[in-house]
Amino acid sequence: MKIAIVAAEAAPHAKAGGLADVIGSLPGALKAAGEEPSLIVPGYSSIVESVESAPVLRDVPMRFGTGVERFSVLRATDPHGVPMYLIDHPGFFARPGIYGENGIDYPDNLQRFIFFGRAAAIASAEIVAPDIVHAHDWHSATVPIAMRADNALRRRFKNALSVFTIHNLAFQGISKREDFALLNLDAAYNSVDYLEFYNHLNLMKGALVLCDGASTVSPTYAREITTDPELGFGLEGVLRDKGENFVGILNGADYDEWSPAGDREIAATYTPAKPDGKRKCTRALRNSLKLPNQEDWPVVGMVTRMTGQKGVDLLKDALDAVMRLDLQLVMLASGDAVLEKFFKDAESRYPGKLRAIIEFNNTMAHRIQAGSDAFLMPSRFEPCGLTQMYALRYGTAPVVRATGGLRDTVAEFDPARGTGNGFVFENFEAAEMVAALGRMVAMFRDRATWRRLMANCFASDFSWDRAARQYVEWFTRLRKARGLS
């Protein structure tokens, strides 16, 4: 099958979050599974300036609201050898950032990504002629909308399947209702049955209603957002209406980058059979951060966005109780300025136990994964999560709240049975998180039991091969249901 993947991010050249990691891996996994993927992304400066590319379409006119905008398409290749098409529009995409700069979103993001989605749909029809068009998150939501609601494109995609994946339902592409004019669609689609949402325009709603099939990035998150209004953000009914055409497929982890056996960023490589290098990584991490080498205490790592969604506010409320445990906490996080200041200030209160590194630093992320004994993810909600998968690969036991993909990948360790790969708490409550960390600290003191837990972590396998097979099976099932060959 020819599969056109459309997204706003793609590692390694354009990354703001986990979406980029997924789009950086999925095309290669589909290629390895025997399919014919291609990737369509905006022509950001960060990509155009770092890859070799050549124009395949030039100066294509497209109606955009009351005017006409023109774009070109450049062809490049992603790191897996998959064709990558860049929507080239200097006014919208030749900027230093993806969504904004210095923590402030670009004010025209809605216009930028409506334009991108419509241009990507045209480029897909013109260049790829796909069997499947797979759009990701609200930035690409205009693709399935245009495929089914634009009269000219509907005819061109009559034999193509339209699928849409939600990576985070909290961000839906909502704006004022008048922005519907940018889509150049019949006014009938500016209604509650399609894109209207409480007298606003909602691009993600339109994509979900009009696509042939929708998915999200873990089975548990799929259940949560169809049953819990707090997590459904107003779209739980729309998702339920998709019925069997809405599924949860767990993301995979990029083990080419995230594996201690070949990681060039860490102090010493190691494997499940020869794990001694992990202790060297722990000593190196402590030394680099001037933490005491307290070997009978576990190092707890965090690599996260400094936001309430990630449970950093829960940790803030519980920090004094956490610091009373025999552990050291290393955070690599940035985001909310108030939270940043709180944890940075807290370093002086706990000089031998806490380090807060307020930045994004990929090298340090690798070193924290390798040098930590446990990895904390107290998320309020977590569609999938990738860092807990990386932690498991490094023999680092996750301590997580049971939500979304965290529930699907981490199970409470039972020392009597020797089962499980981490520590889990159910409710978003500080006391439960502290108790889970307490269980971890107690287990760490029993070295033989901890080695068993590490072995279970190493054995956890969340490769992209599995995820790609599930996507192909789902695509095939949907095509058959639509009567497509």
N, C-alpha and C positions, 0 to 999 in steps of 0.2 A: 504494500500500500504506500502511496505517496502521501506523506503527512507534512503539512505546513504548520509549524509551531510559531505562534505570534506572542511576543511578550515585550515588556518594557525594560527588562534587565537580562543580562547574560554574563556570567562569570567567564573569564577573568577580567574582561574589559569594562564592563558597566555593572557595578554592584552597589546596591544600597542595603540589601538584606538577603534573607534566605531564598527569595524568589530567584535571585541571580544564580545561586548554587544549583537550584533545581534545573533551571534552563541551561546552565552550563553542562549538566550531566545527561538529562533526558534524551536529547537528540542522539548522542553517542550510543546510549543504551538501546534506543530503537534501531539504530543502524546495526549494532551488533546482533540484534534479534532478527535481522534479515529484512527490515523495512527500509523505505526510502524517505528519510526525514529531510526537511530543510527548515531553516530558522529565519524569521523576519523580525528585526528589531529596529529601533530608531537609529539614525546615523549620528549618534553623539560624537562629539570631538574625541572623547576617550577611546572610541573604537576606530573611527576614521583615521586617526593619527597613529594607530598602533598596528594596523593590519594592512596587507596589500589588498587593494580592491580595484575593480574596473566597472564602469557604468554598463548596465544592461538595458535600462530605460532612461530616457532623457526628457526633462521638461514636460512631464505629463500634467495636463490641466485637470483640475478637479473642482467642482462646485463646492463652495464652503460658505454656508450662510448666504449672504446677499452678494458675495463676490466669488472670485476664482483664485485658487492657490495652485501653484505648480510644484511638483516634486520630481526627483530623479531616484533611481534605484541603483545601488552599487552592489556588485557581487564580491563576496570574500569567502573565506573558509574558516569554520570554527576549529578549535584544537583537536577535534575528533575527525576532521576531514569532511564535515557536513557542510553543504552549501549554506552560506549566511548572507541574507539580503538586507541591506541597510537602506531605510527610507531617508533620503537625503533632502533636508529642508533646512538650510542654515538659520533661518529666522527662528525656527522652533527648537532645533536640536544642537546647533553649534554653540554650546554653552559649557561652562566648567562643570556644572552639576547635572544630575539626572532629574531630580525633582525640585531642587533648590540649592541654595548656597548659604553657608554659615547658619544652618539650622532654620532657615526661613524658606518656605515653599515659593516657587515661582507663581506669581498671581495668575498667569495664563495657563496653568496646568490642564485645566479642563479642555481648553481649546487645543492645546498641544496634543493631548491623547485622543480626543475625538478625531482630529486630523490624522494622527498616526494610524488609528484603527481603520479608518476608511481607505487611506492610502495602502495599508497592508492588505486589505481585502482585494483592491484592484491589482496590486502587484502579485498576489497569490494566484488570482485568476489568469493574469497575463503570462506569468513566468512559470509557475509550478504546475498549474492544472491539477490540483490535489484531489485525492480521494477523501482525505480528512483535513479539516482545518481545526487546529487545537489552539484556542485563545486562553490567555491566563490573566486573571485578576482584572480589576475595573479599567486599567489603562488600555487593555485590548478588547474591552467589551463591545466596542463599536463594530468589531469584525463580525460576530454572529448576528448583530442587529442588521448590519448592511447586507449580509448574505441572504437574509430572509425578508427584509423590508424594503430594500432598494430594488426598484423594478428591473433595472438593467442587470444588476449583479445577481438577482434571484435566478434569472435564466441561465447565467454562466455557471452557477453553483448547483444546478438542479440534480446533478449526480454526485455531489460532494456532501459528506457528513459534517455537521457543525457541532463541535463540542467546546465546552467552557469549563475551566477549572478555577475554583475559589481557593486562594491561598490564605486570605484573611478577610472574613466577612465584615469586619469592623470598618473597612474602607470600601465604599461602594460607588464612588463617582457621583455624588449627589450635588446638584446645583439648582439655580433658579429655573423655573419651568420654561422661561423664555429662551433658554439656551438650546432648547429643542430645535430651533431654527438652524443651528449649525449642522444638523444631520441631513438636511434636505430630503426629508421623508414626508409622506402623506400625513396630514394632521391627525388622521385616525390613530396613529401610533402614539400620539401625545395624550394618552388616556390611561385610566386605571388598569385596563387589561394589558397594557404594554409598559411604557416607560414612565408614566406618571406615578408619583409616590408622595402622598400627603402634600399635594400641590407643588411638588418639586420634580425635577428631572432626576431619574436614577438609572445610570447606565448599566450597573450590574443587574438590576431587576430586569431591564430590557433584554440583556443577554441571556439570563436564565429562562425567561418566558419564551424567547425565540429560538434558542439552540435546540438541537436534537437530543443532546445528552449533556448533563452537568456532573461534575465531580468535585470532591474536595480531597484534602491531602492526608486524611486518616479516617479509618472507619468510625472511631469514637467521635471525632469532631463532626462527622456526617450525622450521627445520631443526635449529638448535642444541639446542633443548629437547626434541626427540624423539630425539636421538642422543648427547648428552653428559650423563652422569649428574650431573656437577658443576653444570650449568645446568638440568637437569630437576628437581632438588630432589625426587626420588622419584616424580614424576608422568610421567616420560618414557614408561613403558609405557601408562599411561592415555591419553596423547595419541596414541601410535601406534595404539592401538585405535580411535580415531576415524576413521582412514583418510583418505579423500578429504573427509570432513566436518570436517577440521581444516586451516585455511589461514592464511597470513600476508598481511595487507593493510597496506601501509605507511601510517602516519598522514600527514596533511597538515599544512601550516603555515598559520597565520592571517596572511595577507598584508595584511589590513585593519589589524592592529596592528603587524606587523613588516615594515615597508617604509621604506627611507630616503627615498622620494619624498614621503611625507606625515607622517613621524614628528615629532611636536611636542615630543618629549623631548630631541632632539639639537641640537647647536650649529648645524648647517646641513643642510638637506635636499640630496639629490643623487639622480641617476639613472644608469643605465648609459651613457646618451648624454652626460651632463654630470656626471662623477664628482668634480669638483674639491672639492665640499663635504666629501668624506671626509677630506681633509687638514686642513680646518678642525676637523672633529670630533676628529681625532687630537690636534691642538694643544690643543683645549679640554679633552680628557680628561687630557692630561699636566699642563696648568696647574692643573686642579682638584685633582690628586693631588700637585702639587709634584714632578713627575718632570722631569728635564732634557729639553730639547727636542732629543734626539739623532736627527735626521731620517734618518740612515743606518742606524739600528737599527729593526727592526720592533717594534711593540707587540703582545704576545701576550695575549689576553684569556681569561678563564675565568669562566663563570657556572654554578655547580654546587652540589650538596649536598656537604658536607665528609664524605664517606664512602669506605670502601674500594671499594664498587661502582663509584664514579666514578673510581677510579684515583688519588685524591688521595694515598694512601699511597705509590704508585709515584713520584709527583712528589716527595714528601717525601724518599724515598731518593735521588733523583737531583738534588735541588735545587742542590747545589754545582756539579755538572757543567752543569746548565742555565744557571746564573748565569755560567758562564765563557763562554757564547755571547754574541754581540753582539745582545742583545735586552733588552726590558723586559717584565716579567710583571705583569699586573693581575688579581687574583682577587676575585670577588664570591662568597663562599661562607660557609656556616654548617652546623653539625651536630655532628660529633664534637669534644668539648671539647679532647682531646689534640692533634688536628690543628689546630684553631683556634689554640691557644697556640703550636704550633710555627711556623706561618706568620706569625703576628703578631710573634713574637720574631725571626724571620728578617729582617723589614723592617730592623731596626737593623744587621744584617750587610751588607745590600745596599741602602743608602738610595737610590741612584740607579737601581735596577733592579727593585725588587719593591714592590708594594703589595698588602696583603691586607685587604679590606673584609669584616668579619665580620658580616654581616646579610643579610636579604633586602630589596632595594631595587629596585623595578621601573624607576624612572627611571634608576638607575645601570646596570641591565642593558641598557637601550636604548643608553646612552652608550658602554658597553664594546663592544657589537656594532658600533656605527658608528665608534668611534674606534680600534679594533684593526685591525691588518693581518692577523693570524692568530688562530685560535681553537682552544684546546687541549682535547681530550676523550680522555684516556687510559684509558677505561673498562675495568674488568675484564669486565663484560658490560653491554649496553645494548639493551634490547628494541627501542626505536626511536630515541629521541633527537629532540628538536625544536630544541635550540639550535644544532646544526650546520646545520639548514635555515635558521634565522634568519640565521646568519652568512653563508651563501651569498648570501642576498638582499641583504645589506649589502656584498657584495664583499669579505668577510673570509674568508681561506682556512682551512678547517679542517685541523687536525693531529690525526688520530684513530687509535685502535686499530681494527683490522679485526674488528669484532664486531657482531652484531645489525644494527640499522638504520644504524649508522655505515658498515658495509660496503656497504649498499644505496644509500647516498646520496653517498659520497665516494670518488673514485678518484684514484690517484696522478697528479700532474701530470707530463706528459712534454713538456719544452720543445722537443724535436726535432719531435714531431708536433703539438704545440699542443693536446694532449688532457688531460683530467683537470681536477679542480677543487680539489685539496688535497694533503695528504701523509699517507701511511698506513703504520703499522707493524703487523706481524702478531702477534707474541708479546707477552705481558704481561711485558715485561722493560725495566728502566730504560735499558739501553744502546740498545735499539731506539727507545725514545721520544726519547732525546737525539739519536740519529742522524737521526730524522725532523725534529726541530727544526733540526738543523744543515743539512739539505737546504733547509729553508724559508729560513733566514737567508742561505744562499748565493744562493738564487734571488732574494731580495729586493734584493740588490745590483745585479741586472741589471734596470733600470727597464722596459725594453721588454718583457722576458719577463714581469715581474710584471704589467704592464698586460694581457698576454694571459691570464694566470691569473685576474686580476680579472674579465675579460670572461666567462671560463668560469663563474666563480662566479655572476655576475649572471644568466647564461643558465640556470642550474639551476632547474627548476620543480617544486616539490612541493606544488601547490595541493590544497585539499580537494575541488575538483571531481573530480579524478582518483580520490581515495579514495572519495568518495561513489558514483561510478559502479561501482567495484569491489564495494562493499558491496551495492548494488542487484542487480548481476548474481549475486552469491553468494546473496543472499536468494531470488532468483527460482529459481535452480538447486536450492536446498534445498527450497523449497516444491514444486517439480515432483517431486522425488524422493520426497517424502512424499505425493504425490497430492493436494496442496492447489491450489486454483485461483489 
